[in-house]
Amino acid sequence: MNAAIIVIGDEITSGRKIDTNSSYLARELGEIGVAVARIVGVGDDIKEVAGVLREAARAYRLVLVTGGLGPTHDDLTRQALAEAFGTRLVLDKPTAAYIEERFRARGLEAPEAVKAMALVPEGARTLANPVGTAPGLVWVERGTEIYVLPGVPSEAKAIFSTSVAPELRRRSGRDFIKTRVLRTVGITESEISEKLAKVIPELKVRLAFLPEATGVDLALTATAGDEAQTLAALESAVSEIVPLIGDRVYSLTGEEIHTVVGEMLIEHRKTLALAESCTGGLVAHLLTEVPGISASLERGIVAYSNKAKVETLGVCSDLIAEHGAVSEEVARAMASGVRERAATDLGLATTGIAGPTGGTETKPVGLVYLALAYRGGCEIARHVLTGGRDLVKRRAAVRALDMVRCYLASRE
Amino acid sequence: MNAAIIVIGDEITSGRKIDTNSSYLARELGEIGVAVARIVGVGDDIKEVAGVLREAARAYRLVLVTGGLGPTHDDLTRQALAEAFGTRLVLDKPTAAYIEERFRARGLEAPEAVKAMALVPEGARTLANPVGTAPGLVWVERGTEIYVLPGVPSEAKAIFSTSVAPELRRRSGRDFIKTRVLRTVGITESEISEKLAKVIPELKVRLAFLPEATGVDLALTATAGDEAQTLAALESAVSEIVPLIGDRVYSLTGEEIHTVVGEMLIEHRKTLALAESCTGGLVAHLLTEVPGISASLERGIVAYSNKAKVETLGVCSDLIAEHGAVSEEVARAMASGVRERAATDLGLATTGIAGPTGGTETKPVGLVYLALAYRGGCEIARHVLTGGRDLVKRRAAVRALDMVRCYLASRE
C-alpha cells in the first residue's frame, strides 16, 4: 500500500521548526509494510490544505496528516477537512465531555477556545488522545483512509501507536519488514566497515550505517513472507555481525546506552554513585530516565567547583593543586571518594574541559578523564573528544556509561 | 513570490533521516522575502521525481530541489530533471575538469562513478560547490527557475548562500520578512489566546502559537518594504503583547530557559547550588550547557535516596519519616540545606514523583514540590505535571529554573 504524509503548519513552511513527525510516521509505517511515496508540507491556509487533502485522497490509499488540531486561530485542519470533502463541523459530545473532564480534574474550567476542539467534521471518527486534549480524526474518502493527528510530537506518537498502528496492522497482512538497530560506541564507521567487509556481500538483510554523534548505529532490514522468516533472517545476520565487532556493540535492539546500563545495574543489583564535573549532571539525568533506577542510583554529585570536589567528595585539595582538577589523579579520587561516602558498589567520575574556553596546550578543550571505582580497584580512561560544549558533554557521558557497561558485562 | 521546496531521497520518505534542508532553505528564503507555499518529499524514483518537478514548475515561480546529485546508483535527480523537461544528459567539461582537479590535488584518480557527476541536463547552468564535488544546477522552465542542490546539508548551504541567495536577492528588491519568537512558561495556549483576543485582530504582524512540551512559544512575523520597518513592526507588536502576558514571558528572542537563567545568574553574580531528586540531574545538566556557568553553579546534588538527602543535604530523617520525601517540608529542607552547605546565594530543590510507578491517591505521579532558598526566606511551588517520566522531569526542571528567573528578575 502506498501512502502520503501531510504536515500542516506555517512553522514548517517558514522553516521555524524542523518537522520530525513525518520521519517518525514514515519509519513506523515502514514497520507495518506501508511505503510512503510522498511527504507534503503546507502552511496554515484552509484553501491550500483542502487542496492538498483532495489531491492526496485521489492519489493514495492511505493519508496521514499532522498539525492544526489545536485551539488557536491558526489551527485550521478541521475546517480544511470539512471544506475538502463537503461536510460541516458538528459538536462531538464524547469529545466535549472528555475535554471538560480533563480540565475539571485539574480544578479548572475549560476555556471556550479549547471547547472548540470538540467540533469535528460530520462523519469523521475520533481517536482518543492519551496525552493531550485534541482527539485524532479519521475520515474515509472513496476508500482512502485519512488519519489526522495533532502536530505536537508526543501527541502524534501517542495516538499513532495506540490507535492508528493497530488498525493498520490488523489489515495489512502483507510482506513483513522488520528492522533491527545495533548500536556501537568507541569504534568508527570505517573500522566497522573493514571488520564487516567479508560478510557484507553475503548478508540476507539490508545493512545501513547510521553515524550518530556518540557512536555508529547499524540498521539491519529484513523482508520476507512471514514474521518468523524476517525474524530468522535478522537473527542470523546479527549472529554473523556481532562477533566481528565484539564488545563495541552495546545494544542489539536499538536502546540508548543509559537504558542498557540502567537496566544492567538494576538486574545485577549493583549500586552506583556519581561524581560529575565536566558532564555537569548529564550522566545522572540520563540514568534517571530509566524507571526503577532509584534502587541502584544512590546519589549523584555535580562537583563543578574545586570547593565542592573537596567538601562533597573528599578529594584532597593538595591533589587538585598538584595535578589540576582535570587529571587522572583527581578523577580517581572523585570516583573513590563518592563510592566511599555513598557506600555503593561502584563510583563513577568525570572531569574534563567541556569548552569553549579553559583549554591549554597540554590540556586542550575536549580532554576528559573518566574513572570507575569498585571494590579493590579503579579503572581510568582518558579521551580527547571533539565538538562543541554540548557534544563534549554528551560524548563524555556516553563513554563513562560504557565503562559501567563493560565492567558489569565482564562479571556476568 | 511563492516557492516550493522538493526534497529527494528514500532516506527521507522511509524516515531514516530527518530532513533539515527544507527548514534551512525556507528560513533563508523568508529573509529574502520569498514565502514557501509547499514542501514535497519524494523517494529515489525517476518517474516520481520527474512528475513532482513538472507539477512544481507549473504551480510555482521558484523551485528549490535538494538531494540525488551524488555518485551512487540511487542518485537520480539529474536524470529525472532531463526526463521531466525533455532533454538529455551531456558532459559538462568545466565540471569534469573541476572534479579531476579535486582528486588530483589529493593525489588520487577520480573514480568513474564520480566522473558521472559531470553529466548534466543539456541547457542547465551549473553552480560551483565550494565544499564538495557535485555542482548545483539551474534549470529554467517557462519562467520558473529550478535550483538543484546536493542533499548533504553543508553542501546545500554552501551553494545556496554563495550562489542562489545572491541571485535571488539581486532580483527581488522586495519585502523584508523577519520573525521573532517569544517564549512562555506556566500559561496555556488558550489562556494566552484569551489574553490577546483584543489585540490579535489589530496586530500588524502575523502571530503563530507554537505549543512545546514545556511551554508555549509565540512567533511574530513582520513583512515590510525595508529592514527598519519590519523591525519596528516587530518591536511595536512585542510591546503590545508582552504586557498582557506579563512575567510568563521568559525570552523575547527565542532562547531556552536554561540559557536565560544561566546568563542572568552570571550577570547578577549570584551563586547557586542544586538539590535535585525527581529531576535527577536535569537542572544541573541544562545549566551546565551555558558557557561560563562555573562562576555561578557551585555544586549540584542528585539526592535520589533518602540516605543521600540526609547525608549530603542535611535533611532531618524525622522530617522525611513524618511528611514523606515528596513534601513541601522536605523540599524546603533540601533547598536550605544545599544552600547552607555550599554557602551560595541561592539553593534550588526539586522533589516529586516522576513515575511511571510510585504514585498514591494523595501523592499522584506528576506531583512535584520545588523550593528556592535565599537569604532570609524560601519560596515553595507545588505542581501536578502530566506526561511520562521524561516529560515530568523536563517540565519540573523548567518550572524550577523559572523560579530562579522570577526571583532574579524581581530584584533587577
HADDOCK unambig.tbl for C-alpha pairs under 7 A between the chains (distance, minus, plus):
assign (segid A and resid 12 and name CA) (segid B and resid 23 and name CA) 6.91 0.50 0.50
assign (segid A and resid 13 and name CA) (segid B and resid 26 and name CA) 6.29 0.50 0.50
assign (segid A and resid 13 and name CA) (segid B and resid 36 and name CA) 5.64 0.50 0.50
assign (segid A and resid 13 and name CA) (segid B and resid 37 and name CA) 6.58 0.50 0.50
assign (segid A and resid 13 and name CA) (segid B and resid 38 and name CA) 6.60 0.50 0.50
assign (segid A and resid 13 and name CA) (segid B and resid 39 and name CA) 6.81 0.50 0.50
assign (segid A and resid 14 and name CA) (segid B and resid 26 and name CA) 5.19 0.50 0.50
assign (segid A and resid 14 and name CA) (segid B and resid 27 and name CA) 5.68 0.50 0.50
assign (segid A and resid 14 and name CA) (segid B and resid 30 and name CA) 6.71 0.50 0.50
assign (segid A and resid 14 and name CA) (segid B and resid 36 and name CA) 6.55 0.50 0.50
assign (segid A and resid 15 and name CA) (segid B and resid 22 and name CA) 6.99 0.50 0.50
assign (segid A and resid 15 and name CA) (segid B and resid 23 and name CA) 3.87 0.50 0.50
assign (segid A and resid 15 and name CA) (segid B and resid 24 and name CA) 6.14 0.50 0.50
assign (segid A and resid 15 and name CA) (segid B and resid 26 and name CA) 4.79 0.50 0.50
assign (segid A and resid 15 and name CA) (segid B and resid 27 and name CA) 4.73 0.50 0.50
assign (segid A and resid 16 and name CA) (segid B and resid 23 and name CA) 6.90 0.50 0.50
assign (segid A and resid 16 and name CA) (segid B and resid 27 and name CA) 6.73 0.50 0.50
assign (segid A and resid 17 and name CA) (segid B and resid 23 and name CA) 6.83 0.50 0.50
assign (segid A and resid 18 and name CA) (segid B and resid 20 and name CA) 6.31 0.50 0.50
assign (segid A and resid 18 and name CA) (segid B and resid 23 and name CA) 5.83 0.50 0.50
assign (segid A and resid 20 and name CA) (segid B and resid 18 and name CA) 6.32 0.50 0.50
assign (segid A and resid 23 and name CA) (segid B and resid 12 and name CA) 6.92 0.50 0.50
assign (segid A and resid 23 and name CA) (segid B and resid 15 and name CA) 3.88 0.50 0.50
assign (segid A and resid 23 and name CA) (segid B and resid 16 and name CA) 6.93 0.50 0.50
assign (segid A and resid 23 and name CA) (segid B and resid 17 and name CA) 6.85 0.50 0.50
assign (segid A and resid 23 and name CA) (segid B and resid 18 and name CA) 5.84 0.50 0.50
assign (segid A and resid 24 and name CA) (segid B and resid 15 and name CA) 6.14 0.50 0.50
assign (segid A and resid 26 and name CA) (segid B and resid 13 and name CA) 6.27 0.50 0.50
assign (segid A and resid 26 and name CA) (segid B and resid 14 and name CA) 5.19 0.50 0.50
assign (segid A and resid 26 and name CA) (segid B and resid 15 and name CA) 4.80 0.50 0.50
assign (segid A and resid 27 and name CA) (segid B and resid 14 and name CA) 5.68 0.50 0.50
assign (segid A and resid 27 and name CA) (segid B and resid 15 and name CA) 4.74 0.50 0.50
assign (segid A and resid 27 and name CA) (segid B and resid 16 and name CA) 6.76 0.50 0.50
assign (segid A and resid 30 and name CA) (segid B and resid 14 and name CA) 6.72 0.50 0.50
assign (segid A and resid 36 and name CA) (segid B and resid 13 and name CA) 5.64 0.50 0.50
assign (segid A and resid 36 and name CA) (segid B and resid 14 and name CA) 6.58 0.50 0.50
assign (segid A and resid 37 and name CA) (segid B and resid 13 and name CA) 6.60 0.50 0.50
assign (segid A and resid 37 and name CA) (segid B and resid 42 and name CA) 6.18 0.50 0.50
assign (segid A and resid 37 and name CA) (segid B and resid 43 and name CA) 6.53 0.50 0.50
assign (segid A and resid 38 and name CA) (segid B and resid 13 and name CA) 6.64 0.50 0.50
assign (segid A and resid 38 and name CA) (segid B and resid 40 and name CA) 6.90 0.50 0.50
assign (segid A and resid 38 and name CA) (segid B and resid 41 and name CA) 5.47 0.50 0.50
assign (segid A and resid 38 and name CA) (segid B and resid 42 and name CA) 4.94 0.50 0.50
assign (segid A and resid 39 and name CA) (segid B and resid 13 and name CA) 6.84 0.50 0.50
assign (segid A and resid 39 and name CA) (segid B and resid 40 and name CA) 5.53 0.50 0.50
assign (segid A and resid 39 and name CA) (segid B and resid 41 and name CA) 4.56 0.50 0.50
assign (segid A and resid 39 and name CA) (segid B and resid 42 and name CA) 6.58 0.50 0.50
assign (segid A and resid 40 and name CA) (segid B and resid 38 and name CA) 6.91 0.50 0.50
assign (segid A and resid 40 and name CA) (segid B and resid 39 and name CA) 5.54 0.50 0.50
assign (segid A and resid 40 and name CA) (segid B and resid 40 and name CA) 4.52 0.50 0.50
assign (segid A and resid 40 and name CA) (segid B and resid 41 and name CA) 6.24 0.50 0.50
assign (segid A and resid 41 and name CA) (segid B and resid 38 and name CA) 5.49 0.50 0.50
assign (segid A and resid 41 and name CA) (segid B and resid 39 and name CA) 4.58 0.50 0.50
assign (segid A and resid 41 and name CA) (segid B and resid 40 and name CA) 6.25 0.50 0.50
assign (segid A and resid 42 and name CA) (segid B and resid 37 and name CA) 6.21 0.50 0.50
assign (segid A and resid 42 and name CA) (segid B and resid 38 and name CA) 4.96 0.50 0.50
assign (segid A and resid 42 and name CA) (segid B and resid 39 and name CA) 6.61 0.50 0.50
assign (segid A and resid 43 and name CA) (segid B and resid 37 and name CA) 6.55 0.50 0.50
assign (segid A and resid 71 and name CA) (segid B and resid 190 and name CA) 6.63 0.50 0.50
assign (segid A and resid 72 and name CA) (segid B and resid 193 and name CA) 6.81 0.50 0.50
assign (segid A and resid 74 and name CA) (segid B and resid 208 and name CA) 6.75 0.50 0.50
assign (segid A and resid 111 and name CA) (segid B and resid 190 and name CA) 6.70 0.50 0.50
assign (segid A and resid 113 and name CA) (segid B and resid 190 and name CA) 6.08 0.50 0.50
assign (segid A and resid 114 and name CA) (segid B and resid 190 and name CA) 6.59 0.50 0.50
assign (segid A and resid 131 and name CA) (segid B and resid 387 and name CA) 6.53 0.50 0.50
assign (segid A and resid 280 and name CA) (segid B and resid 284 and name CA) 5.95 0.50 0.50
assign (segid A and resid 280 and name CA) (segid B and resid 285 and name CA) 5.16 0.50 0.50
assign (segid A and resid 280 and name CA) (segid B and resid 288 and name CA) 5.53 0.50 0.50
assign (segid A and resid 281 and name CA) (segid B and resid 281 and name CA) 4.74 0.50 0.50
assign (segid A and resid 281 and name CA) (segid B and resid 282 and name CA) 6.53 0.50 0.50
assign (segid A and resid 281 and name CA) (segid B and resid 284 and name CA) 5.18 0.50 0.50
assign (segid A and resid 281 and name CA) (segid B and resid 285 and name CA) 4.59 0.50 0.50
assign (segid A and resid 282 and name CA) (segid B and resid 281 and name CA) 6.52 0.50 0.50
assign (segid A and resid 282 and name CA) (segid B and resid 282 and name CA) 6.74 0.50 0.50
assign (segid A and resid 282 and name CA) (segid B and resid 285 and name CA) 4.91 0.50 0.50
assign (segid A and resid 284 and name CA) (segid B and resid 280 and name CA) 5.93 0.50 0.50
assign (segid A and resid 284 and name CA) (segid B and resid 281 and name CA) 5.18 0.50 0.50
assign (segid A and resid 285 and name CA) (segid B and resid 280 and name CA) 5.14 0.50 0.50
assign (segid A and resid 285 and name CA) (segid B and resid 281 and name CA) 4.56 0.50 0.50
assign (segid A and resid 285 and name CA) (segid B and resid 282 and name CA) 4.89 0.50 0.50
assign (segid A and resid 288 and name CA) (segid B and resid 280 and name CA) 5.50 0.50 0.50
assign (segid A and resid 289 and name CA) (segid B and resid 389 and name CA) 6.90 0.50 0.50
assign (segid A and resid 289 and name CA) (segid B and resid 390 and name CA) 6.11 0.50 0.50
assign (segid A and resid 291 and name CA) (segid B and resid 356 and name CA) 6.86 0.50 0.50
assign (segid A and resid 294 and name CA) (segid B and resid 304 and name CA) 6.42 0.50 0.50
assign (segid A and resid 294 and name CA) (segid B and resid 305 and name CA) 6.92 0.50 0.50
assign (segid A and resid 297 and name CA) (segid B and resid 304 and name CA) 6.93 0.50 0.50
assign (segid A and resid 298 and name CA) (segid B and resid 304 and name CA) 5.88 0.50 0.50
assign (segid A and resid 298 and name CA) (segid B and resid 305 and name CA) 5.40 0.50 0.50
assign (segid A and resid 298 and name CA) (segid B and resid 308 and name CA) 6.85 0.50 0.50
assign (segid A and resid 299 and name CA) (segid B and resid 302 and name CA) 5.41 0.50 0.50
assign (segid A and resid 299 and name CA) (segid B and resid 303 and name CA) 5.09 0.50 0.50
assign (segid A and resid 299 and name CA) (segid B and resid 304 and name CA) 5.41 0.50 0.50
assign (segid A and resid 299 and name CA) (segid B and resid 305 and name CA) 6.59 0.50 0.50
assign (segid A and resid 299 and name CA) (segid B and resid 308 and name CA) 6.06 0.50 0.50
assign (segid A and resid 300 and name CA) (segid B and resid 301 and name CA) 5.90 0.50 0.50
assign (segid A and resid 300 and name CA) (segid B and resid 302 and name CA) 4.55 0.50 0.50
assign (segid A and resid 300 and name CA) (segid B and resid 303 and name CA) 6.66 0.50 0.50
assign (segid A and resid 301 and name CA) (segid B and resid 300 and name CA) 5.91 0.50 0.50
assign (segid A and resid 301 and name CA) (segid B and resid 301 and name CA) 4.73 0.50 0.50
assign (segid A and resid 301 and name CA) (segid B and resid 302 and name CA) 6.02 0.50 0.50
assign (segid A and resid 302 and name CA) (segid B and resid 299 and name CA) 5.42 0.50 0.50
assign (segid A and resid 302 and name CA) (segid B and resid 300 and name CA) 4.55 0.50 0.50
assign (segid A and resid 302 and name CA) (segid B and resid 301 and name CA) 6.01 0.50 0.50
assign (segid A and resid 303 and name CA) (segid B and resid 299 and name CA) 5.10 0.50 0.50
assign (segid A and resid 303 and name CA) (segid B and resid 300 and name CA) 6.66 0.50 0.50
assign (segid A and resid 304 and name CA) (segid B and resid 294 and name CA) 6.46 0.50 0.50
assign (segid A and resid 304 and name CA) (segid B and resid 297 and name CA) 6.96 0.50 0.50
assign (segid A and resid 304 and name CA) (segid B and resid 298 and name CA) 5.91 0.50 0.50
assign (segid A and resid 304 and name CA) (segid B and resid 299 and name CA) 5.42 0.50 0.50
assign (segid A and resid 305 and name CA) (segid B and resid 294 and name CA) 6.97 0.50 0.50
assign (segid A and resid 305 and name CA) (segid B and resid 298 and name CA) 5.42 0.50 0.50
assign (segid A and resid 305 and name CA) (segid B and resid 299 and name CA) 6.60 0.50 0.50
assign (segid A and resid 308 and name CA) (segid B and resid 298 and name CA) 6.87 0.50 0.50
assign (segid A and resid 308 and name CA) (segid B and resid 299 and name CA) 6.06 0.50 0.50
assign (segid A and resid 356 and name CA) (segid B and resid 291 and name CA) 6.95 0.50 0.50
assign (segid A and resid 389 and name CA) (segid B and resid 289 and name CA) 6.96 0.50 0.50
assign (segid A and resid 390 and name CA) (segid B and resid 289 and name CA) 6.16 0.50 0.50
